[in-house]
């Protein structure tokens, strides 16, 4: 990932928050690294260098600025990274694969040797897989130190460290302080803390402006499946199946940030849960860059003017995404939500939610493969296709993780009876956060294109941002739907 040093320095001079997370500024005279918008005095050009990741700056011996907290910035938009392998590796590292399976497990998931992977990540991101995972652990540790009252020994192991010594050494190397001092630095920590709820963590998830809150909340609200999800009082709650137990997440979507209130069974799932929620809401995107690119196309510019800052939904679970997409084939969104809720009630695992909003996890692929045919309603061909897909997932014949290429995932999906190009493209777009998928066979999208007077050729010209074009046309198609007629009460004139 090549950085233009002069452009980076101009961003630092302007303190433009849009660049936070896209690169990091290392200051030789102080030995610290910062986000571009750090409020400290701008260092001289000859005293700074720039790094594509926090891990790269840490590997070069720099400590994180405790004033601007660069690790709290939005993540880098992965489309800035040229190497597809590096993008896939970053997603898996963020999901905690290195902590669970080691670098060898990461390499196997990506289909490369550890040596090849190390070489690519060093060249593209300036850091090895271990260094990238270490940076993630440091960020998780800081969150747990400052956002919970967990004992430091519990923080260490929850963040993925193998020993207290490794934990203390990393905090000292990254933040130039001790864990206890880092905890005391948070404003308000000197006041008596309320009685902690075991496993409860509240976080603010940063994002880049602009953020089209109306679109993000509409997607969450109108695709809720009762039992596993809920949208009420402006908040979205859902159950996540995580490696160490269920997690209940409640999201309050705002223009400048998303508040996440989590109930974790095991604190080791904090970082992967946050990564999945960020992926669900596309929070690491750079909407300003996307909007600017789409505005350059005369046919697409009016769409951006109507709804700037639109994002593309991701997913918290690839298997759930595929099975729910297949359930929703050729039926309305409302009918799909009802069918999904019935499946969840029949085969989902009960969870305890202190908010009372959700009741179950989405069923495992194994349970759908075994019993889905007995509990699902609808055309027999569709049920057989869903059960067949679940069998492939449960036996490992179909993989749905972030380490896949778009071509590999699409090919695997199209090999399954009952899955066509639309379903394959939709899953690729959401599972892999592919920014360049045009769902041109979607009926609502085509209705939106007709309403906006945009031919498909013009929509295709939006590459490499055609997933965002799809969302704009989807939105246009939804607003173009005829409203249901209301009958006048009898007896009224």
C-alpha atoms as one frame of an Amber mdcrd trajectory, in Angstrom:
protein
   0.000   0.000   0.000   1.845   3.070  -1.259   1.361   6.339   0.616   1.916
   9.756  -0.934   3.959  11.404   1.823   3.264  14.964   0.685  -0.484  14.346
   0.441  -0.404  12.718   3.873   1.378  15.716   5.365  -1.191  18.103   3.879
  -3.923  16.016   5.523  -2.079  16.287   8.850  -1.792  20.058   8.459  -5.537
  20.314   7.808  -6.421  17.920  10.679  -9.024  16.417   8.349 -10.823  13.636
  10.243 -11.735  11.893   6.979  -8.185  10.533   6.836  -8.246   9.037  10.346
  -7.534   5.323  10.086  -6.348   5.576   6.478  -2.760   6.183   7.568  -0.806
   6.967  10.732   1.729   9.736  11.371   4.909   8.750  13.229   6.901  11.587
  14.832  10.612  10.862  15.178  11.286  13.545  17.806   8.672  12.219  20.238
   8.586   8.524  19.335   4.796   8.491  19.079   2.329   7.899  16.260  -0.959
   9.749  15.801  -4.071   9.908  13.686  -4.001  12.683  11.019  -6.474  14.838
  12.964  -4.476  14.831  16.225  -4.960  18.234  17.932  -1.294  18.441  18.966
   1.029  20.968  17.312   1.751  19.853  13.744   5.286  18.423  13.607   7.789
  19.567  11.018   7.734  17.659   7.732  11.291  16.382   8.149  10.374  14.815
  11.503   7.509  12.615  10.351   6.986   9.393   8.460   3.739   7.722   7.480
   2.503   4.172   8.023  -0.432   2.330   6.440  -1.394   0.579   9.699  -0.988
   1.077  13.434   0.826  -2.251  13.497   3.423  -0.892  11.059   4.065   2.131
  13.294   4.324  -0.098  16.357   6.712  -2.457  14.580   8.916   0.558  13.801
   9.137   1.298  17.530   6.556   4.082  17.878   4.065   4.380  20.751   0.412
   5.385  20.401  -0.500   8.978  21.199  -2.643   8.950  24.349  -4.197  12.271
  23.353  -5.728  11.320  19.998  -5.874   7.517  20.546  -5.100   6.499  16.946
  -6.304   2.945  17.562  -9.817   4.344  18.143 -10.081   5.734  14.592 -12.272
   4.020  11.974 -10.507   1.197  10.182  -8.851   1.734   6.836 -11.190   1.230
   3.856  -9.862  -2.100   2.607 -10.380  -1.072  -1.018  -7.298   1.168  -0.577
  -5.175  -1.969  -0.304  -3.961  -3.234  -3.669  -3.324  -6.847  -2.635  -6.511
  -8.940  -2.435  -4.604 -11.357  -0.203  -3.815  -8.567   2.271  -7.476  -7.513
   2.333  -8.635 -11.055   3.061  -5.953 -11.488   5.724  -6.947  -8.246   7.463
 -10.569  -9.374   7.684  -9.631 -12.735   9.190  -7.173 -11.166  11.647  -9.904
  -8.756  12.739 -12.199 -11.732  13.336  -9.659 -13.234  15.754  -8.354 -16.086
  13.595  -4.724 -15.623  14.721  -5.741 -15.778  18.396  -7.769 -18.955  17.797
  -5.750 -20.783  15.130  -2.356 -19.054  14.963  -0.587 -17.766  11.863  -0.594
 -21.272  10.377  -4.392 -21.375  10.668  -4.627 -17.963   9.018  -2.380 -19.132
   6.179  -4.433 -22.288   5.642  -7.669 -20.300   5.445  -6.097 -18.077   2.792
  -4.493 -20.921   0.846  -0.930 -19.580   1.126   2.171 -20.584   3.038   3.035
 -18.612   6.173   6.171 -17.360   4.448   4.264 -16.067   1.405   1.651 -14.413
   3.602   4.271 -12.734   5.771   6.035 -11.340   2.693   2.827  -9.907   1.195
   1.640  -8.289   4.433   5.021  -6.719   5.127   5.113  -5.265   1.619   1.501
  -4.060   1.614   0.798  -3.151   5.240   4.252  -2.752   6.752   3.602  -5.414
   9.382   3.584  -9.193   9.775   0.474 -11.209  10.697   1.697 -11.421  14.292
   2.271  -7.658  14.446  -1.204  -6.969  13.046  -2.764  -9.359  15.559  -0.726
  -7.750  18.361  -2.072  -4.319  17.403  -5.613  -5.715  17.555  -4.914  -7.191
  20.993  -3.578  -3.844  22.215  -6.732  -2.068  21.036  -8.971  -4.681  22.669
  -6.976  -4.416  25.888  -7.354  -0.632  25.942 -11.111  -0.931  25.453 -11.410
  -3.449  28.283  -9.127  -1.432  30.566 -11.023   1.806  30.055 -14.573   0.553
  29.474 -14.864  -2.187  32.116 -13.849  -2.807  35.718 -12.413  -6.236  34.964
  -9.290  -7.190  36.922  -6.181  -6.715  34.792  -5.491 -10.448  34.728  -8.936
 -11.023  33.185  -8.335  -8.193  30.703  -5.056  -9.775  29.613  -6.528 -13.140
  28.708  -9.769 -11.703  27.316  -7.718  -9.570  24.910  -5.864 -12.656  23.682
  -2.532 -12.374  25.514  -0.896 -15.624  26.567   0.554 -14.231  29.808   0.349
 -11.257  32.165   3.926 -10.385  31.292   3.150 -10.259  27.563   0.130  -8.057
  28.347   2.138  -5.617  30.479   4.976  -5.469  27.951   2.588  -4.725  25.065
   0.754  -1.969  26.956   4.112  -0.410  27.853   5.381  -0.668  24.264   2.212
   0.641  22.591   0.938   3.196  25.115   4.105   3.973  27.131   2.324   3.428
  30.435   1.017   0.719  32.734  -2.456  -0.823  32.514  -3.527   0.749  35.818
  -2.419   4.237  34.731  -4.154   3.789  31.379  -7.378   2.996  33.252  -7.051
   6.037  35.505  -6.592   8.389  32.504 -10.179   7.982  31.302 -12.247  11.006
  32.407 -14.580  10.108  35.257 -12.677   7.039  36.419 -12.047   8.723  39.765
 -15.787   8.736  40.485 -17.437   5.714  42.151 -18.311   3.203  39.432 -21.798
   1.670  39.255 -22.147  -1.999  40.059 -20.847  -3.732  36.908 -23.042  -6.156
  34.973 -20.974  -9.261  34.118 -20.101  -9.291  30.424 -21.585  -5.852  29.696
 -19.525  -3.439  27.595 -20.610  -0.151  25.988 -18.577   1.264  23.118 -18.723
   4.061  20.584 -17.950   2.796  17.082 -16.357   5.601  15.038 -17.140   6.208
  11.379 -16.375   8.612   8.546 -18.734  11.339   7.422 -21.150  11.560   5.778
 -23.370   8.864   7.271 -26.825   8.323   5.816 -28.508   7.302   9.062 -31.942
   7.004   7.447 -30.709   4.357   4.984 -28.744   2.343   7.558 -31.626   2.256
  10.027 -34.156   1.471   7.290 -32.158  -1.597   6.289 -31.892  -2.785   9.896
 -35.558  -2.193  10.682 -37.077  -3.694   7.550 -34.974  -6.864   7.491 -35.505
  -7.874  11.130 -36.388 -11.495  11.839 -38.247 -11.830  15.127 -36.398 -13.816
  17.763 -32.868 -13.267  16.481 -33.297  -9.516  15.820 -35.372  -6.585  17.029
 -35.738  -2.953  16.023 -37.653  -0.765  18.440 -37.316   2.675  20.006 -34.678
   3.540  17.415 -32.358   0.721  18.483 -31.355  -2.489  16.718 -30.673  -5.581
  18.823 -29.488  -8.966  17.619 -27.931 -12.184  18.861 -24.521 -13.178  17.494
 -23.071 -16.681  17.512 -19.434 -16.220  18.560 -16.610 -18.742  19.165 -16.890
 -18.614  22.973 -20.635 -18.160  23.399 -23.583 -15.952  22.438 -23.326 -12.163
  22.301 -26.281  -9.778  22.430 -25.565  -6.474  20.670 -27.753  -3.366  20.765
 -26.835  -0.657  18.256 -27.962   2.958  18.291 -27.061   4.425  14.904 -26.078
   8.090  14.878 -24.703  10.524  12.339 -21.244  10.700  13.923 -20.917   7.306
  15.597 -22.739   4.100  16.487 -23.241   3.216  20.126 -22.848  -0.504  20.782
 -24.076  -2.054  24.033 -22.821  -5.621  24.240 -23.642  -8.537  26.518 -20.793
 -11.032  26.156 -20.642 -14.585  27.446 -16.837 -14.442  27.212 -14.767 -11.258
  26.927 -12.481 -12.964  24.401 -15.241 -12.372  21.856 -15.204  -8.573  22.256
 -12.859  -7.698  19.378 -14.368 -10.168  16.860 -17.880  -8.988  17.811 -16.944
  -5.359  17.188 -15.339  -6.312  13.858 -18.515  -8.108  12.752 -20.762  -5.219
  13.771 -18.557  -2.753  11.911 -18.758  -5.038   8.875 -22.556  -5.237   9.198
 -22.872  -1.441   9.008 -19.953  -0.802   6.595 -18.393   1.532   9.176 -14.879
   1.431   7.713 -16.050   2.799   4.364 -15.067   6.228   3.061 -18.437   7.543
   1.797 -16.979  10.905   0.827 -14.606   9.234  -1.645 -17.386   7.038  -3.041
 -19.795   9.963  -3.403 -17.148  12.056  -5.125 -16.444   9.300  -7.638 -20.128
   8.694  -8.407 -20.817  12.423  -8.778 -18.399  12.445 -11.709 -20.959  10.410
 -13.702 -23.767  12.743 -14.869 -26.384   9.985 -14.743 -25.476   8.970 -11.183
 -24.856  12.397  -9.645 -28.560  13.050  -8.842 -28.711   9.820  -6.827 -25.801
  10.967  -4.650 -27.360  14.408  -4.242 -30.570  12.791  -2.956 -28.862  10.449
  -0.485 -25.187  11.158   0.260 -23.323   8.809   2.566 -25.132   5.588   1.672
 -23.407   2.415   2.860 -23.575  -1.227   1.780 -24.795  -3.697   4.420 -22.464
  -6.509   5.423 -23.202  -9.445   7.703 -22.270 -10.880  11.082 -22.423 -14.489
   9.874 -21.907 -15.857   6.376 -23.994 -19.002   6.829 -26.922 -17.009   8.213
 -26.660 -14.566   5.312 -26.802 -17.303   2.682 -29.656 -19.256   4.266 -31.749
 -16.129   4.876 -31.121 -14.951   1.313 -32.332 -18.302  -0.023 -35.391 -18.200
   2.242 -36.238 -14.789   0.770 -35.983 -15.806  -2.879 -39.062 -14.783  -4.898
 -41.065 -13.614  -1.861 -41.490 -10.228  -0.203 -39.150  -8.962   2.503 -41.972
  -9.162   5.058 -42.723 -12.775   4.110 -39.018 -13.622   4.283 -38.767 -12.109
   7.769 -41.776 -14.155   8.901 -40.365 -17.379   7.435 -36.986 -16.709   9.041
 -38.631 -16.030  12.411 -40.451 -19.385  12.190 -37.180 -21.180  11.458 -35.479
 -19.386  14.360 -38.282 -20.337  16.765 -38.153 -23.980  15.662 -34.401 -24.600
  15.444 -32.604 -21.650  17.044 -30.825 -21.945  20.376 -32.397 -19.920  23.223
 -30.326 -17.045  24.618 -30.635 -14.839  27.675 -31.089 -11.190  26.767 -31.314
  -8.711  29.635 -33.103  -6.257  27.315 -35.829  -8.803  26.538 -35.635  -7.972
  22.833 -34.249 -11.212  21.341 -34.758 -14.843  22.298 -32.672 -17.079  20.029
 -29.520 -17.465  17.997 -29.990 -18.131  14.297 -29.955 -21.924  13.762 -26.691
 -23.625  12.897 -26.216 -25.002   9.405 -26.118 -28.482  10.979 -29.569 -28.077
  12.531 -31.055 -26.753   9.277 -29.484 -29.631   7.347 -30.983 -32.196   9.737
 -34.400 -30.745  10.543 -34.996 -27.830   8.183 -37.038 -29.929   5.790 -39.522
 -30.757   8.552 -40.074 -27.214   9.860 -39.874 -24.957   6.790 -42.888 -24.110
   4.655 -42.948 -23.180   0.984 -42.113 -24.754  -2.372 -40.401 -28.119  -1.977
 -37.663 -27.163  -4.450 -36.696 -24.109  -2.406 -36.687 -26.071   0.851 -34.508
 -28.756  -0.751 -32.083 -26.097  -1.982 -31.838 -24.503   1.480 -31.270 -27.869
   3.148 -28.682 -28.747   0.492 -26.788 -25.505   1.074 -26.895 -26.091   4.842
 -25.477 -29.591   4.331 -22.585 -28.192   2.294 -21.810 -25.610   4.972 -22.007
 -28.129   7.818 -19.727 -30.627   6.063 -17.176 -27.992   5.038 -17.838 -28.369
   1.313 -18.934 -24.725   1.212 -16.790 -22.185   3.048 -18.151 -18.784   3.990
 -15.346 -16.797   5.557 -13.604 -13.502   4.813 -10.514 -15.206   3.425 -12.192
 -16.211   0.157 -11.840 -14.355  -3.110 -15.021 -13.083  -4.749 -14.479 -15.406
  -7.719 -14.030 -18.487  -5.505 -17.094 -17.748  -3.386 -19.267 -17.006  -6.411
 -18.163 -20.246  -8.092 -18.910 -22.291  -4.956 -22.348 -20.734  -4.637 -23.312
 -21.254  -8.275 -22.414 -24.944  -7.923 -25.348 -25.340  -5.518 -28.706 -26.256
  -7.010 -31.213 -23.474  -6.407 -28.677 -20.636  -6.289 -28.566 -18.318  -9.275
 -26.479 -15.283 -10.209 -28.533 -12.803  -8.134 -28.164 -14.780  -4.899 -24.469
 -15.418  -5.541 -23.763 -11.747  -6.257 -25.777 -10.571  -3.241 -23.902 -12.895
  -0.870 -20.520 -11.937  -2.356 -21.337  -8.243  -1.962 -22.326  -8.553   1.697
 -20.053 -11.352   2.933 -16.841 -10.044   1.360 -17.712  -6.314   1.439 -17.078
  -6.262  -2.309 -17.603  -2.618  -3.385 -18.129  -3.411  -7.069 -21.202  -5.659
  -7.406 -24.107  -4.411  -9.515 -27.265  -6.401  -8.748 -28.636  -5.627 -12.182
 -31.135  -8.510 -12.198 -32.836  -7.255  -9.019 -36.421  -6.174  -9.738 -36.471
  -3.346  -7.186 -33.143  -2.064  -8.474 -34.435  -2.072 -12.044 -37.557  -0.241
 -10.907 -35.292   2.352  -9.305 -33.221   2.684 -12.461 -36.381   3.211 -14.526
 -37.709   5.781 -12.048 -34.416   7.678 -12.178 -34.110   7.343 -15.951 -30.770
   5.564 -15.645 -29.948   2.843 -18.204 -28.041  -0.196 -16.938 -25.042   0.842
 -19.042 -24.786   4.040 -16.971 -25.090   2.052 -13.739 -22.285  -0.257 -14.868
 -20.093   2.800 -15.443 -20.043   3.347 -11.672 -17.228   0.798 -11.304 -15.420
   0.238  -8.952 -18.287   1.394  -6.685 -21.173  -0.518  -8.227 -22.283  -1.991
  -4.878 -22.986   1.590  -3.796 -24.753   2.235  -7.096 -26.889  -0.824  -6.308
 -27.842   0.678  -2.941 -28.761   4.020  -4.512 -30.938   2.321  -7.120 -32.462
   0.044  -4.480 -33.387   3.084  -2.430 -34.861   4.731  -5.514 -36.829   1.590
  -6.324 -38.204   1.358  -2.793 -39.365   4.973  -2.809 -40.945   4.382  -6.233
 -43.115   1.522  -4.943 -46.823   2.353  -4.989 -48.239   2.936  -1.537 -51.045
   0.587  -0.477 -54.488   2.066  -0.924 -56.487   2.841   2.194 -60.191   2.055
   2.138 -62.638   4.673   3.284 -64.799   3.554   6.201 -68.356   2.728   5.145
 -70.838   5.460   5.705 -68.349   8.289   5.222 -68.860  10.630   2.299
